[in-house]
Amino acid sequence: MSGRRVRQRAPAYRWRAYFLLGVLAVLGLGLVARAVDLQLVDYTFLTRQGDARFTRIVTIPAHRGVITDRYGEPLAVSTPVDSVWVNPKQIMQGPHRVPRLARALHLNEPTLLRDISSNLNLDFLYVARQLPPPRALAIKALGIPGMYLAREYRRYYPAGEVTGQLIGFTNINDQGQDGLELEYNSWLTGIDGEKRVIEDRYGRIVQDVDSIRPARPGRDLVLSIDMRIQYLAYRALKAQVEAQRARAGSMVVIDVDTGEVLAMVNQPAFNPNDRSQLLPNLYRNRAITDTFEPGSSIKPFFIAAALKSGEYNSRSIINTSPGYIKVDGHIFRDEADLGPIGIYTILAKSSNVGMAHIALSLPPALLWHTLHRFGFGQFPTEGYPGESPGVLLPYNAWHPIRIATMSHGYGLSVTVLQLAHAYATLGALGIERPVSFLRVTTPPTGRRVLSAKLARELLGLMRGVVRAGGTAPSAAIPGYTVAGKTGTSWEEDGGSYREHHYNAVFAGVAPATAPRLAAVVWIQDPRAGLYYGGDVSATVFSKVIGRALRLMAVAPDKPLPAAQTLQMASLR
C-alpha cells in the first residue's frame, strides 16, 4: 500500500518542479529582457538621467582686459576672488548650518536665515561676494553642506585716486559703470567659458569631463596717458586747490602732434578701490562734464577770426579810450585807459574794451564758424560718459550785447577738455586733430581750421601774456617760450552770477616756437584771497608743463637766465 502511494505522488512532485522551473525561467527571461532594455533601448535616456544627477556644466569666468598707460604701467587689473553661495534647500536641511555660516562670514544671523528661507525655490543664492582667496579657502574648509565657492574677478586700480575719475570703475559683476571702463566696456569684457564636470553628492567636483567652450579674456586697452605727467599734474593741482581753498579744479594736458590726452586730473578726487567713495559728486570727471564760462581765455579765438577776416593783422591798432565802451546801454571797462593799443597789448593786458571793438566789427557768422571749427559747442570725444558739448548759441540770435560779452568770455560755456583741445589746435598751427584717450601710433592728418601763417602770428601775439607786464608772468617756464591766455569769470548759478565766486583759468602751449604740449588749468571758486587766472592757475601750468617737457626730452627754445645757468652747472 505504501509503495503504491509513493508512485502516485511522484507525478505531482514532478509537475511542481516543472512549474517552479518554468517560473524561474520566466523570471530569468524577464531579467534578461530588462537588462537588454536598460542597456540598449533606454541607454541614452538613463545616461542623461544619471548625468543630470552627477554631471554639471560649470562656468569658467573670463577676466576683464587690463588697462595700461602708454608705457605699459597697469592702471586697472582684475584679480581673482571667490564668492560664497548656497543651495537654500540643502543648507536648510541642517538647522545648525546657517548660524555657523553666519558666524564664519561675520553676517547677521537672523538676516541671513531670512534671506535663505525666503529663497527655497532657488538652487543658487549668493551670501558673500568677492572674498580674498585665503579667507574664502578658510570658509570652504568648514565643510558646511550646501555651501559652495564660485571664482570671480575684482577690479583693482593701482594708481587709485590719481586716475580715478578718468578710468572710472566697475560694479560687483565687473562691468564698467563710468569713465573709460564704461566707454570701452565691450572691448574690455571677456567671454566666460564652460566645462562639464562630475560632482559628488556634496557638490564637490571630482572630475573634469570635457571642455565645452574655453574662456576668452577681455582685450587689453593701452591709453594715451603718460603716468609721469599724470602724477605731476595731480600733485600740482591738488596742492594749489588746497592752498587756495578752492571748491574744485581740473587740468588737461594734450600732445599737440597727435591729439592724445597725456594727463587729465581733477580735485576733489576719489579712490575707485574704496566703494564707499562711489558718490556722483566725487567720481564724475569734471574736466569733461562740468562747464563754465571761460572768461578771457576765449579771446585768442576771436583774434583768430579777426585775422582770418583780413581786416586785422598783428600790427593793427585799436583805440580803447576812454577806457570803456557802451553797448546797448551796458558799459564794459578796462582796469585803466590804455588808449590806442595793438592786438599784442590787447591780449597781454586782457583788454575787454579792445576785444569788444574788434568783435563788434566782424560778421557774427565769421565769429561763430571760427569758434565752431575750433570745437566749441561740440562734443570733444566720441562717447566718453557724461561729456558736455558746452554752449555756443547760433549766430542768428546774437545781438551786439551778446557779441561784446562773448568776446571776453561770457554768454558761452566750455569744458576743460574742450578748451584744451582748442588750444592744441592752435599749437598744431591750425590743424584740428580728434581728442584721443588711446595711444596713437600714427598721428592723424586732421583738418585745417586756420592757416599756419595766421596760427604762428597768433601764437606770437599770445607770448606777451606770460612776459613782464602781461597778466600771467608766473606761467613762464625757464628755457621755454610759452604762448597762453588767462581767464577769470564769475561763477554762474541758476541764471545769475555769484558775487565773489570765480573761475580762474590759464590755457597755453609750449614751446611757443614749435608747440608740443597744450594744457588748461581750471580752479573753481578759490577762497584764499587770490582769484585771477594769472595768479591761481598759471603757476600750476608752469610747474607741470616745464617738467613734462623735460621728461619728454623736448629741446629748450630760449636761453636760460645767466644765474640759473650757473646754478645748473654747479649741480653737474
PyMOL commands that set and color helices and strands:
alter all, ss='L'
color gray80, all
select helices_A, chain A and resi 2-41+43-54+88-91+97-105+109-117+133-140+160-162+164-167+179-183+185-188+227-243+275-277+280-283+286-289+295-309+343-348+352-360+364-373+395-397+400-407+416-427+452-466+473-475+533-536+538-551+562-571
alter helices_A, ss='H'
color red, helices_A
select strands_A, chain A and resi 55-60+67-68+74-86+125-131+147-156+169-170+176-178+193-199+205-213+221-222+248-255+261-267+317-319+324-327+330-333+340-342+431-432+447-448+483-493+496-510+517-524
alter strands_A, ss='S'
color yellow, strands_A
deselect
rebuild
show_as cartoon
